[in-house]
Amino acid sequence: MADLVGTLQGYFSAILQNPVYLLLAVGFVALLMLIVVLHRIHKIHSEDIFIHQAWGAKYKGR
């Protein structure tokens, strides 16, 4: 099995030495975060609207 700590150190040193790699890594992390947020928003919008029974008479469907 490969040395995990040595592999990670080499990866991070390569990223920090080259600004293009650093920008790509930051962009990739930002893209992943955006995808997770958009997926969560879509999941929330696709749920049925919950109306409390006491408020049901006042709900006008807006």
TAGI-V924400 format. One record per residue. PHI is phi in whole degrees, 0 to 359 (999 if undefined). OMEGA is omega in radians with two decimals (none if undefined). D_LAST is the distance of its C-alpha to the last C-alpha in Angstrom with 1 decimal. Layout:
<<PHI	OMEGA	D_LAST> <PHI	OMEGA	D_LAST>>
//
This chain:
<<999	-3.08	59.2> <289	3.11	58.5> <285	-3.05	58.4> <293	-3.11	54.7> <294	3.12	55.3> <295	3.11	57.6> <294	3.13	55.2> <294	3.11	52.3> <296	3.09	54.6> <296	3.13	55.7> <296	-3.11	52.1> <290	3.10	51.0> <292	3.09	54.2> <294	3.13	53.8> <293	-3.07	50.2> <287	-3.14	51.3> <279	-3.11	54.3> <244	-3.09	52.5> <295	3.12	49.7> <293	3.09	48.3> <296	3.12	48.0> <296	3.12	46.3> <295	3.10	43.7> <296	3.14	43.1> <294	3.12	42.7> <295	3.10	40.3> <296	3.13	38.3> <294	3.11	38.3> <295	3.11	37.0> <295	3.11	34.3> <295	3.10	33.3> <298	3.13	33.2> <295	3.12	31.0> <296	3.12	28.5> <297	3.14	28.5> <295	-3.14	27.8> <295	3.14	24.9> <295	3.09	23.3> <295	3.14	23.9> <294	3.11	22.3> <297	3.12	19.2> <297	3.13	19.1> <295	3.13	19.7> <292	-3.11	16.9> <290	-3.11	14.3> <275	3.12	15.9> <283	3.07	15.5> <290	3.12	13.5> <284	3.09	10.8> <266	3.10	12.9> <242	3.11	11.9> <298	-3.06	15.0> <301	-3.12	16.6> <290	-3.12	17.0> <263	-3.02	13.4> <299	-3.12	12.4> <289	-3.11	13.2> <271	-3.07	10.9> <285	-3.09	7.7> <249	3.06	5.8> <79	3.12	3.8> <267	none	0.0>>
//
